């Protein structure tokens, strides 16, 4: 007699689960969470973000705070960013590495204190599937003057992305967002104020969310965009109010096609403790002016040159769409597999990311991608595939 089938693990749900159901989301498992893949269609939602405004629920991402007099020292030692040099209100995209130089996770680190006190306060956002691991690594390396806390699911996270995002948020909340620069963050009051608020620093997370929302100007789409940290009990009503103002509910499917067009990395595909930031073409996010775990390995790699490089592949044949895992060939010899792939709505063609030997990682190199049992021509192109509207302004 066979054993009964093992019970499926329970998927976590964000504070917007009821919102997803009301808007007829197609829900799927993702990194232990039940998340919307799309509401109407991936293509329609992709186009909405490129042309107007899309609203994403990204509350599955980790939301950590690292506070204390030694907080910047901890984050500097464990990431490729010189966190000690971050100004109040500055946000930095960075990497947490193994000693080998391989990427454990990519993170957003935001400094939210005013700089007037000895203690420093940071918000750290890792990927959903790596949150517990990142938190544990930080706890293992922290000193006595550092406090670490995780705020899922008490705090929700909404992403408002697209060329109309600033106008929509200013109209909805009465904020003045023109002063919030790219990769900057500040607390903005929940209620409308006169004159419009330009934001402030200093409140702690999550206590500061009693009267304000923490707003960051970053994103994963290549468009103008913002992220809102807010109490989970308020997330549903805020999301509905943003939709009423014109935001289009957008799922993870369009989030993937949008980031792929820009050549942005996806945890678990472009890296999984097996690639370095230099191989991934992310040298600009590695600051060698401070000690950090993995620095020696990266310095050696920088001197010798990375063994492979992440490149973009463009497939010209109509209807030929590469996917994650599609085999990549050079002169009939199988080289590697695509780490990501799909249709670029902006180009109307198939695109992919793949790691190639250095000698082949040049724009114009002709390759083949195996699709449905046959090879179709592809060529290496410079990233990004699609140059979206400027994110600065």
C-alpha positions in Angstrom: 0.0 0.0 0.0 1.5 3.3 -1.1 1.8 6.3 1.2 -0.8 9.1 0.9 0.4 12.0 -1.2 2.2 14.7 0.8 0.1 17.8 1.5 1.0 20.8 -0.6 2.6 23.6 1.5 0.3 26.4 2.2 1.0 29.5 0.1 1.3 32.8 1.9 -1.1 35.6 0.8 -0.5 39.3 0.7 -2.8 41.9 2.2 -4.2 42.5 -1.4 -5.5 38.9 -1.8 -9.1 40.1 -1.8 -8.2 42.9 -4.2 -6.8 40.3 -6.6 -9.9 38.2 -6.4 -12.2 41.2 -7.0 -10.2 42.1 -10.1 -10.3 38.5 -11.5 -6.6 37.9 -11.2 -5.1 34.6 -12.4 -3.3 33.5 -9.3 -0.2 31.3 -9.3 2.4 30.0 -6.8 5.5 32.2 -6.7 8.3 31.9 -4.2 6.0 30.5 -1.6 3.3 33.1 -2.2 0.0 33.1 -4.1 0.4 36.0 -6.5 -1.3 37.4 -9.6 0.2 36.3 -12.9 -2.2 38.6 -14.8 -5.6 40.2 -14.5 -6.7 40.7 -18.2 -3.6 39.8 -20.2 0.2 40.0 -19.9 0.4 42.0 -23.1 -2.3 44.5 -22.2 -0.7 45.1 -18.7 2.8 45.4 -20.2 1.5 48.1 -22.6 -0.3 49.9 -19.8 3.0 50.3 -17.9 4.9 51.5 -20.9 2.2 54.0 -21.9 0.2 55.0 -18.7 0.4 53.6 -15.2 0.4 50.0 -13.8 -0.1 49.0 -10.2 1.8 46.0 -8.8 1.4 44.2 -5.5 5.0 43.4 -4.5 4.3 42.7 -0.9 5.9 39.3 -1.3 9.3 41.0 -1.4 11.2 41.0 1.9 10.9 44.1 4.0 13.6 44.3 6.6 14.9 47.1 8.8 18.5 47.3 10.0 18.9 50.0 12.7 21.7 51.1 15.1 25.1 52.7 15.4 26.8 49.8 13.5 24.1 49.3 11.0 26.0 50.9 8.1 29.1 48.9 9.0 27.1 45.6 8.8 25.5 46.4 5.5 28.8 47.6 4.1 30.6 44.4 5.1 27.8 42.2 3.6 27.1 44.1 0.4 29.0 45.6 -2.6 27.8 49.1 -1.6 29.8 51.4 0.5 26.8 52.0 2.8 28.7 54.3 5.1 28.7 56.9 2.3 24.9 56.7 1.6 23.3 60.1 2.3 20.0 60.3 4.2 17.2 59.4 1.8 19.5 57.7 -0.7 18.6 54.2 -2.1 21.2 51.8 -3.4 20.9 48.7 -5.6 23.5 46.2 -4.4 24.6 42.6 -4.0 25.0 40.3 -1.1 27.8 37.8 -2.0 29.4 34.6 -0.9 33.2 34.6 -0.3 33.5 33.2 -3.8 32.1 36.4 -5.2 28.9 34.7 -6.4 25.6 36.4 -5.8 23.3 35.3 -3.0 20.8 38.0 -3.7 20.4 41.5 -5.1 19.0 44.1 -2.7 17.7 47.6 -2.4 19.1 49.4 0.7 17.5 52.7 1.7 18.7 55.1 4.4 15.8 56.7 6.2 17.4 58.5 9.2 18.2 62.2 9.1 21.9 61.9 9.9 21.5 64.0 13.1 21.9 61.0 15.4 24.6 58.4 15.8 22.2 55.6 15.0 21.6 54.8 11.3 18.3 53.4 10.0 17.9 51.4 6.8 15.2 49.5 4.9 16.5 46.4 3.1 14.4 44.8 0.4 15.6 41.3 -0.7 13.8 39.0 -3.1 10.9 36.9 -1.8 12.6 33.6 -2.1 15.8 34.8 -0.4 14.4 36.9 2.4 14.8 34.4 5.2 18.4 33.6 4.0 19.4 37.3 3.8 17.9 38.0 7.2 19.8 35.1 8.7 23.1 36.1 7.1 22.7 39.6 8.5 21.9 38.3 11.9 25.0 36.1 11.9 27.2 39.1 11.1 25.6 41.8 13.2 27.2 43.5 16.2 25.5 44.2 19.5 24.5 47.7 18.4 22.4 46.5 15.5 18.7 45.7 15.5 17.2 43.7 12.7 13.5 43.1 12.1 11.3 41.7 9.3 8.0 43.4 8.7 6.2 41.0 6.4 3.2 40.8 6.5 2.6 43.8 8.7 3.8 46.2 6.0 2.6 46.0 2.4 4.5 47.2 -0.7 2.9 48.6 -3.8 4.7 49.6 -7.0 3.2 52.3 -9.2 5.0 52.3 -12.5 4.7 54.1 -15.8 5.0 57.5 -17.4 1.9 58.7 -15.6 2.9 57.5 -12.1 4.0 60.8 -10.7 0.9 62.7 -11.8 -1.4 60.0 -10.5 0.2 59.9 -7.1 0.3 63.6 -6.8 -3.3 63.8 -7.7 -4.4 61.1 -5.3 -2.3 62.2 -2.3 -1.5 65.9 -2.9 2.3 65.2 -2.8 5.0 67.1 -4.5 7.2 64.3 -6.0 9.3 66.4 -8.4 11.9 66.8 -5.5 12.2 63.0 -5.0 15.1 62.1 -7.2 15.9 58.7 -8.9 16.9 56.2 -6.2 15.7 58.4 -3.4 13.2 57.8 -0.6 11.2 59.9 1.9 8.1 59.7 4.1 5.0 61.5 2.7 1.8 62.3 4.8 -1.2 60.2 4.1 -3.6 63.1 4.1 -3.5 66.0 1.7 -1.6 69.0 2.9 -1.2 72.6 1.7 1.3 73.4 0.3 2.1 69.9 -1.2 4.5 68.0 0.9 8.0 67.2 -0.5 8.6 64.4 2.0 10.7 64.1 5.1 13.1 61.6 6.8 13.4 60.4 10.4 10.4 58.3 11.2 11.0 54.6 11.9 9.5 51.7 10.1 6.8 50.6 10.8 5.8 53.1 13.5 6.2 56.0 11.1 3.5 54.5 8.8 0.9 55.6 11.3 0.8 59.1 9.7 2.9 58.7 6.6 3.8 56.4 3.7 7.4 55.7 2.8 7.8 56.4 -0.9 10.8 55.3 -3.0 11.5 56.3 -6.6 13.0 53.1 -8.0 11.4 50.3 -10.0 11.9 47.2 -12.1 10.3 48.2 -15.4 12.6 50.9 -16.8 9.8 53.5 -16.6 9.2 56.3 -14.1 8.0 54.6 -11.0 7.5 54.6 -7.2 7.1 52.1 -4.4 4.9 52.7 -1.4 5.5 51.1 2.0 2.2 51.2 3.9 0.4 49.4 6.7 -1.1 46.1 5.4 -4.6 47.0 6.7 -4.6 50.1 4.5 -3.2 48.4 1.3 -6.5 47.3 -0.2 -8.2 50.6 0.1 -5.2 52.5 -1.3 -4.9 50.1 -4.2 -8.6 50.6 -5.1 -8.2 54.3 -4.9 -5.2 54.2 -7.3 -7.2 52.1 -9.7 -10.0 54.6 -9.5 -7.4 57.3 -10.5 -6.5 55.3 -13.6 -3.8 52.7 -12.5 -4.1 49.4 -14.2 -3.8 46.3 -12.0 -0.7 44.5 -13.3 0.6 41.0 -12.5 4.0 39.2 -12.4 3.8 38.2 -16.0 4.1 41.8 -17.3 6.6 42.5 -14.5 8.8 39.8 -16.1 8.4 41.0 -19.7 9.1 44.6 -18.7 12.3 43.7 -16.8 13.4 41.4 -19.5 13.2 44.2 -22.1 15.5 46.2 -19.9 17.9 43.3 -19.3 17.3 43.4 -15.5 18.4 40.3 -13.5 15.9 37.8 -12.0 16.9 36.0 -8.9 17.0 32.2 -9.4 17.5 32.6 -13.2 20.3 35.1 -13.9 22.0 34.1 -10.6 21.7 31.4 -8.0 24.9 31.4 -6.1 26.7 30.6 -9.3 27.4 33.9 -11.0 29.3 37.1 -10.0 28.2 40.7 -10.5 31.0 41.1 -13.0 29.7 38.1 -15.1 26.2 39.6 -14.9 27.5 42.9 -16.3 26.8 44.8 -13.0 30.2 46.3 -12.3 28.7 49.7 -11.7 27.1 48.4 -8.6 30.3 47.1 -7.0 32.3 49.6 -5.0 35.8 48.4 -4.3 36.6 51.2 -1.9 35.5 49.3 1.2 36.0 45.8 2.6 33.1 43.4 1.9 32.6 39.6 1.7 33.6 38.4 -1.8 35.8 41.4 -2.6 39.0 39.4 -3.0 37.3 37.1 -5.5 35.9 40.0 -7.5 39.2 41.8 -7.5 40.9 38.7 -9.0 38.1 38.3 -11.5 38.3 42.0 -12.4 42.1 41.6 -13.1 41.8 38.4 -15.1 38.5 39.2 -16.7 35.2 37.2 -16.0 35.1 33.8 -17.7 31.7 34.6 -19.1 29.3 37.5 -19.6 25.6 37.9 -19.6 24.3 39.1 -23.0 21.1 39.8 -24.8 20.0 37.5 -27.7 17.6 38.7 -30.3 15.7 36.2 -32.5 14.5 37.7 -35.8 12.2 34.9 -36.9 8.6 35.8 -36.4 6.8 33.7 -33.7 10.1 32.2 -32.5 10.1 32.8 -28.7 13.0 31.6 -26.6 12.3 30.6 -23.0 14.2 30.0 -19.8 16.3 26.9 -20.5 16.3 27.1 -24.3 19.6 25.7 -25.6 22.1 28.2 -27.2 24.5 27.0 -30.0 27.5 28.3 -31.7 28.5 26.7 -35.0 26.4 23.7 -34.2 27.9 23.2 -30.7 25.7 23.5 -27.7 27.2 26.2 -25.4 24.7 27.0 -22.7 21.1 27.7 -21.9 19.1 30.9 -21.9 18.6 32.2 -18.3 15.5 34.1 -19.3 13.5 34.4 -22.5 10.2 35.6 -23.9 8.4 37.9 -26.3 9.4 41.5 -26.2 6.1 43.4 -26.8 8.1 46.5 -27.6 10.1 44.8 -30.4 7.5 42.2 -31.4 10.3 39.6 -31.4 11.7 36.9 -29.2 14.5 37.9 -26.8 16.6 36.1 -24.2 19.5 36.5 -21.7 22.4 34.0 -21.6 25.9 33.7 -20.3 28.5 33.3 -23.1 32.2 32.8 -23.1 34.0 36.2 -23.3 35.1 35.7 -26.9 31.5 35.3 -28.1 29.9 38.0 -25.9 30.2 40.7 -28.5 27.3 42.5 -30.2 26.7 41.0 -33.6 27.9 37.4 -32.8 25.6 35.0 -34.7 24.3 32.0 -32.7 21.4 29.6 -32.7 18.7 29.0 -30.2 16.9 25.6 -30.0 13.1 26.0 -30.2 10.8 23.1 -30.6 13.5 20.7 -31.8 15.1 23.0 -34.3 17.7 25.8 -34.2 16.7 29.3 -35.2 19.1 32.1 -35.8 19.9 34.6 -33.0 22.4 37.3 -32.5 24.0 39.0 -29.6 22.8 42.6 -29.1 23.6 45.3 -26.6 21.3 45.7 -23.6 18.7 46.9 -22.9 16.6 45.5 -25.7 14.1 48.4 -25.4 15.2 51.8 -24.3 12.1 53.0 -22.4 11.4 56.6 -21.4 14.0 58.1 -19.1 13.6 57.3 -15.4 15.3 60.5 -14.3 13.6 63.8 -14.3 
